[in-house]
Amino acid sequence: MKIPFCTNLVSFLVLIYSQSFNAQETPIETISDGAYTIFNTSNHNQMFNQFSDQPYSLMRMISDSNTDTKYKSGSGFNLSSFQQTFTSSTFNFLRNNRSRQSRFSITYIIDQIGNTVLSCSLRFPTNLVSLSSSEVEAILTAAMNHSFHYINKPIGDASFLFKKKFYYIL
C-alpha cells in the first residue's frame, strides 16, 4: 500500500518540529552595559536577588570566615574548553589579542554544598568580537554543570547562596 505524499510531508514536518522542540536553547537574557554585553541564564536575576536578600548576619558570617570557592577537580573552564566552545576565528582573535580589554568573566550563584550552580552570567567585551548564540549557550550550559569546593566554609548547617566570579584572558 502506498502512503500518499501529503501524509509523508506531514510526518516529516511533525518529526522536524518535535526535534526542534527537544533542542530548545537555554533561555538567555542579554543586557548591554556600556563596554560589556552580559548574558544571563533565565533565572540569574532572581537568584542574584535571593543572594542579595540573605540575612545580614549570614552574609557577615560568610565574610568573617573568609569563605571562597575553587573549581572541583575535573570541573571548570580551561584553555581547551574555550577552544572547543568558541569558533576558531573567535578563539584565535582572543589568543592573539591578550589584554585587559579582552578579559571576560563568568559569575556563578551556587548553593551551600557547592555541587549545584543555581545561575550564572557571562560578561563579555562588547566591541571585541561577536559571540554567536550557540557559543553563549555552550558557555552558560557548561558553567551550569560546574561544581565547587569551599575554602573556609562557615561552620554550621546554615543554608546559603554564594557568588563567585572568575576572570579569563585567553
Phi, psi and chi 1 to 4 in degrees:
 res  aa     phi    psi   chi1   chi2   chi3   chi4
   1 MET       -  133.4  177.7  173.3  178.6      -
   2 LYS   -91.9  133.0 -135.4  175.1 -179.7 -177.4
   3 ILE   -88.3  130.1  -60.7  174.9      -      -
   4 PRO   -60.0  149.9  -11.6   17.3      -      -
   5 PHE   -55.5  -40.8  172.3   76.5      -      -
   6 CYS   -60.4  -41.3 -174.7      -      -      -
   7 THR   -65.3  -41.2  -54.6      -      -      -
   8 ASN   -62.4  -42.2  -74.7  -19.5      -      -
   9 LEU   -62.8  -46.2  179.3   61.7      -      -
  10 VAL   -62.0  -43.5  169.5      -      -      -
  11 SER   -61.4  -42.5  -62.2      -      -      -
  12 PHE   -62.0  -45.7  175.6   73.8      -      -
  13 LEU   -64.6  -39.3  -68.9  174.8      -      -
  14 VAL   -63.9  -40.8  167.0      -      -      -
  15 LEU   -63.0  -46.6  177.8   65.4      -      -
  16 ILE   -62.1  -45.2  -64.4  -63.9      -      -
  17 TYR   -61.4  -44.4  176.5   75.2      -      -
  18 SER   -67.1  -35.3   66.6      -      -      -
  19 GLN   -68.7  -40.2  -73.2  178.3  -15.8      -
  20 SER   -70.4  -30.8   68.2      -      -      -
  21 PHE   -67.3  -39.4 -177.3   76.4      -      -
  22 ASN   -73.4  -20.5  -70.1  -25.2      -      -
  23 ALA  -106.0   33.8      -      -      -      -
  24 GLN   -63.3  143.1  -70.3  -66.7  -43.8      -
  25 GLU   -71.4  152.4  -69.2 -175.4    7.9      -
  26 THR   -63.1  129.1  -56.4      -      -      -
  27 PRO   -61.4  126.7  -18.2   27.7      -      -
  28 ILE  -129.0  132.6  -62.5  169.9      -      -
  29 GLU   -99.6  130.6  176.7 -173.1   21.6      -
  30 THR  -111.6  131.3  -55.3      -      -      -
  31 ILE  -130.1  134.4  -57.4  166.1      -      -
  32 SER   -96.6  126.3 -178.6      -      -      -
  33 ASP  -126.2   66.5 -178.5   17.8      -      -
  34 GLY    67.6 -109.0      -      -      -      -
  35 ALA   -80.2   -4.8      -      -      -      -
  36 TYR  -129.1  150.6  -71.0   90.4      -      -
  37 THR  -110.4  131.3  -57.9      -      -      -
  38 ILE  -111.7  126.4  -57.7  166.5      -      -
  39 PHE  -111.6  114.8  -55.7   95.5      -      -
  40 ASN  -108.2  146.0  -65.8  -28.9      -      -
  41 THR   -66.1  159.6   55.5      -      -      -
  42 SER   -58.4  -29.0   61.5      -      -      -
  43 ASN  -102.9   11.8   64.7  -20.4      -      -
  44 HIS   -63.5  -43.5 -172.7   69.5      -      -
  45 ASN   -62.6  -41.2  -71.4  -26.8      -      -
  46 GLN   -63.3  -45.7  174.0 -169.2   -3.1      -
  47 MET   -67.9  -37.4  -63.0  -50.0  -40.7      -
  48 PHE   -64.2  -39.6 -175.6   79.8      -      -
  49 ASN   -64.5  -40.4  -72.4  -21.5      -      -
  50 GLN   -64.0  -39.8  -74.8 -177.1   13.0      -
  51 PHE   -60.9  -47.1  163.9   76.9      -      -
  52 SER   -68.2  -27.4  -60.7      -      -      -
  53 ASP   -88.2    5.9  -70.0  -16.5      -      -
  54 GLN   -63.8  150.0  -66.5 -179.5  109.6      -
  55 PRO   -57.1  144.3  -19.7   28.4      -      -
  56 TYR   -57.5  -39.8  174.6   77.8      -      -
  57 SER   -62.8  -38.2   58.3      -      -      -
  58 LEU   -68.3  -44.4  179.2   60.8      -      -
  59 MET   -62.2  -38.1  -62.7  -68.5  -82.6      -
  60 ARG   -66.8  -41.3 -176.6   68.0 -172.8 -165.7
  61 MET   -62.9  -41.3 -179.7  176.3   63.9      -
  62 ILE   -64.7  -42.8  -67.6  168.1      -      -
  63 SER   -66.2  -46.1  175.3      -      -      -
  64 ASP   -63.5  -28.1  -71.6  -12.7      -      -
  65 SER   -80.2   -5.5  -60.9      -      -      -
  66 ASN    54.5   43.2  -66.2  -42.3      -      -
  67 THR   -65.9  137.5  -58.3      -      -      -
  68 ASP  -148.4  173.5 -160.8    2.3      -      -
  69 THR  -136.8  159.9   59.8      -      -      -
  70 LYS  -140.5  159.3   64.5  179.1 -176.9  176.2
  71 TYR   -61.3  140.7  -71.8  124.7      -      -
  72 LYS   -69.5  154.5  -78.1 -171.7  177.1  176.4
  73 SER   -54.9  130.8  179.0      -      -      -
  74 GLY    84.6    1.1      -      -      -      -
  75 SER  -117.7  164.4 -172.6      -      -      -
  76 GLY    97.8  177.6      -      -      -      -
  77 PHE   -98.4  144.9  -72.7  110.3      -      -
  78 ASN  -138.7  179.8   56.2   35.7      -      -
  79 LEU   -57.7  -43.4 -170.9   61.0      -      -
  80 SER   -67.6  -32.4   66.6      -      -      -
  81 SER   -67.2  -36.6   60.2      -      -      -
  82 PHE   -71.7  -34.7  -73.4  120.1      -      -
  83 GLN   -63.8  -35.6 -171.8  172.0   14.5      -
  84 GLN   -77.3  -28.1  -66.4  169.6   -0.1      -
  85 THR   -84.3  -47.3  -57.3      -      -      -
  86 PHE   -78.1  154.0  -69.6  133.3      -      -
  87 THR   -64.0  159.1   61.8      -      -      -
  88 SER   -62.8  -35.5   59.1      -      -      -
  89 SER   -67.9  -41.1   59.6      -      -      -
  90 THR   -65.7  -47.1  -61.0      -      -      -
  91 PHE   -60.6  -47.2 -179.8   79.0      -      -
  92 ASN   -63.1  -39.7  -69.7  -24.5      -      -
  93 PHE   -61.8  -46.0 -179.6   85.2      -      -
  94 LEU   -66.1  -36.6  -67.9  171.3      -      -
  95 ARG   -70.2  -37.9  -74.1  -68.1  -70.4  168.3
  96 ASN   -82.3  -13.9  -65.1  -28.7      -      -
  97 ASN  -123.8   50.3  -63.3  -71.4      -      -
  98 ARG   -70.1  120.2  -60.4 -178.1   71.2 -167.8
  99 SER  -167.5  176.1   69.8      -      -      -
 100 ARG   -60.8  -31.6 -173.1  170.7  176.0   84.2
 101 GLN   -70.6  -21.7  -74.4   75.2   27.6      -
 102 SER   -97.3    7.3   65.7      -      -      -
 103 ARG   -74.3  136.9  179.1  175.5   75.5  168.1
 104 PHE  -131.9  166.9   59.5   96.7      -      -
 105 SER  -139.9  158.6   64.5      -      -      -
 106 ILE  -127.9  126.7  -61.6  174.3      -      -
 107 THR  -109.1  131.5  -57.3      -      -      -
 108 TYR  -113.1  144.6  -62.3   86.2      -      -
 109 ILE  -113.0  118.8  -55.9  -71.8      -      -
 110 ILE  -123.9  161.5   56.7  178.2      -      -
 111 ASP   -82.6  178.2   67.5   -3.7      -      -
 112 GLN   -71.1  -16.6   72.8  -83.2    1.8      -
 113 ILE   -87.6  -35.8  -62.5  171.0      -      -
 114 GLY    99.0   -8.1      -      -      -      -
 115 ASN   -85.0  -14.6  -70.4  -28.0      -      -
 116 THR  -121.0  120.3  -54.6      -      -      -
 117 VAL   -87.8  121.7  174.2      -      -      -
 118 LEU   -86.0  -32.3  -58.1  170.5      -      -
 119 SER  -165.0  164.1   71.1      -      -      -
 120 CYS  -152.6  167.8   58.2      -      -      -
 121 SER  -145.5  137.4  174.7      -      -      -
 122 LEU  -109.2  124.9  167.8   64.5      -      -
 123 ARG  -113.1  113.1 -171.4  171.9 -172.1 -105.9
 124 PHE  -126.5  138.5 -158.9   82.6      -      -
 125 PRO   -56.7  131.6  -20.6   29.8      -      -
 126 THR   -66.6  -51.7  -60.4      -      -      -
 127 ASN   -96.6   21.6  -64.7  -37.0      -      -
 128 LEU   -88.3  -68.8 -164.3   59.0      -      -
 129 VAL  -143.5  158.2  -69.5      -      -      -
 130 SER   -95.4  127.4  -65.9      -      -      -
 131 LEU   -90.2  139.2  -65.3  179.7      -      -
 132 SER   -77.2  162.4   69.2      -      -      -
 133 SER   -64.3  -32.0   59.1      -      -      -
 134 SER   -70.3  -34.1   61.0      -      -      -
 135 GLU   -66.8  -45.0  -71.4  171.6  -49.6      -
 136 VAL   -62.5  -46.0  170.8      -      -      -
 137 GLU   -62.5  -40.7 -178.0  178.6    5.5      -
 138 ALA   -63.4  -41.7      -      -      -      -
 139 ILE   -65.7  -48.1  -69.8  170.2      -      -
 140 LEU   -67.8  -36.2  -68.3  178.3      -      -
 141 THR   -65.3  -44.7  -60.2      -      -      -
 142 ALA   -62.2  -42.6      -      -      -      -
 143 ALA   -62.5  -36.6      -      -      -      -
 144 MET   -67.5  -17.7  -70.3  -65.4  -68.1      -
 145 ASN   -98.5    4.8  -68.9  -46.7      -      -
 146 HIS   -77.7  160.2  -69.4  160.1      -      -
 147 SER  -135.8  159.0   55.1      -      -      -
 148 PHE  -131.0  157.6  -61.4   85.5      -      -
 149 HIS  -115.7  127.5  171.7   72.2      -      -
 150 TYR   -80.3  142.8  -83.5  101.7      -      -
 151 ILE  -113.0  125.4  -57.1  163.7      -      -
 152 ASN    57.8   47.2  -61.5  -32.3      -      -
 153 LYS   -64.7  137.9 -178.1  179.4  174.3 -178.6
 154 PRO   -58.4  141.8  -17.4   26.4      -      -
 155 ILE   -79.3  138.8  -63.2  172.5      -      -
 156 GLY   125.9  176.1      -      -      -      -
 157 ASP   -99.8   14.9  -66.4  -28.9      -      -
 158 ALA   -62.6  133.7      -      -      -      -
 159 SER   -90.1  136.1  114.8      -      -      -
 160 PHE  -150.0  165.2   62.5   90.8      -      -
 161 LEU  -110.0  147.7  -59.4  178.3      -      -
 162 PHE  -131.2  139.2 -167.5   77.0      -      -
 163 LYS  -109.2  131.2 -179.8  177.9   81.7  164.8
 164 LYS  -136.4  134.6  177.6   66.2  177.5 -172.5
 165 LYS  -118.8  131.9 -177.2 -177.2  -87.1 -167.7
 166 PHE  -114.9  135.5  -70.6   94.4      -      -
 167 TYR  -104.0  145.9  -67.2   94.7      -      -
 168 TYR  -134.1  134.0  -58.1   93.5      -      -
 169 ILE  -128.0  115.2  -62.4  177.2      -      -
 170 LEU   -76.9      -  -59.0 -177.4      -      -
